[in-house]
């Protein structure tokens, strides 16, 4: 599946945003004391914006933080959508609410690319428009099943499966995938020895 560079960056941003949610990773011991919100405060929101090179952020406040958390929740609904029609409806509402205004730009040393958000848009509208359009690209391509959650029982992180045969099961083969494979290997050895 050929994905334009800008779309891939936006998909990475969606995934990172979703994985800041405290419920994106269940507590390992089942006590309900899961990880903290990765967007717990305004400095965390600034750090997220800087990490993803989100341009034109300006001064952020509590209203921006609440709006970005809402966008994060709406992206989670798209990932959980049972079918493409539902996912498309969710994306359409998200993008429309952001006041999408496609425009070509070549700022900050980047080649020409499309911004889907209006000039001077809030950070939440910026994310909703650009990242929503990236999700729209996946849905239009008939690839909604690539929007996944990690299958590791103690994880739940979001990821976009860009493998050729759509076979990726874990957010990271190095951590979750390897950990589960090692556990399965040890269980087989224990069973064979016992």
Buried (B, 14 or more C-beta within 10 A) or exposed (E): EEBEEBBBBBBBBBBBBBBBBBEBBBEEEEEEEBBEBBBEEBEBBBEBBEEBEBEBBEEBEEEBBEBBBBBBEBBBBBBEBEEBEBBBEBBEBBBEBBBBEEEEEEEEEEEEBEBBBBEEBBBBBBBBBBBBBBBBBBBEEEBBEBBBBBBBEBBBBBBBBBEEEEEBBBBBEEBBBEBBEEEEEEEEEEEEEE
